[in-house]
Amino acid sequence: MENTPIFFADGESPKMIDAFKKAQENFKYFWRELSWEYRRIIPGLDVACVKLAFTQKTDDETIVEHMWINDINFDGEKIYGILVNDPNELTNVSNGDEVEIPFNQISDWLFASQGKTYGGFTIHAMRSEMTESERQEHDDAWGMDFGDFNDIEVVSEQKEKPENLIEHPMSINMKESLIDFLKTNPEEINKKDDFGYTFLHRETIAGNSTSVQVLINSGADVTTKTNNGKTALDYAKQLNWEHLIPLFN
């Protein structure tokens, strides 16, 4: 999110702080991929997890531990999921807990498909300081090929198809079926969930420009606000989905 202060612990190395920053700047691509993964009949991802800074205040300090969650959800403000690590020092969370953490406490994210990884900025920061044999041992332990730590990709076929940074292929491929769905189910266009989010809010948060355009053309109300007062355009700006912003004008 633009202008969101990044949360990190005292004593973090500059290289790790830079990794946190890149993870937050590019998290929107993780969520875009996951938004489509949840709609696939046959799963396409081997792994999808987010690393967060968990905190606990004691009498004289704040303890911070960076731990991974899975079963992720994201509402444009907070990350939700299940903790999959055992804390070393923290006593306020446990492995298996359902958690809800603000966006600015993201410290990394990772998804993998067919053994190839995307994201993993803190992982690559650590790998950059390993020997070649240590990196191989590390990757073998994960069961994945992390590739070049100086060349981190965030979307599938990023080099071959740079347009994938702007639009997920499934958003384009599903255009006609979305048009048909909205014609058959017009009540879904402006229907709100319990938190005030509409179809347009969710597709905007996920950066799906074709879907957003179809919804607007189908009569989606761009002025509708969530229970916390956000329009879909607010989320497009907040997540820096630059290609979506003109669609609302």
Order of alpha helices (4+ residues) and beta strands (2+ residues): alpha-beta-beta-beta-beta-beta-beta-alpha-alpha-alpha-alpha-alpha-alpha-alpha
